[in-house]
């Protein structure tokens, strides 16, 4: 779950940003921390134009390392 500040940016199409979010979430990430870092690094505008909140949870067994 995330707030709209993660995907909404004036200079980007919202549908493209949502597709990027979906693509990033579909990838494999060794840890939830790394996934959160990836999402913020790739999607959050710098400087942030809005507040961003991100909640990530893994459902099921953890991915083996």
Secondary structure, DSSP 8 states (H G I E B T S, - for coil): -B-GGGT--TTS-HHHHHHHHHHHHHS--SSHHHHHHHHHHHHS-SS-SS---B-----SS----
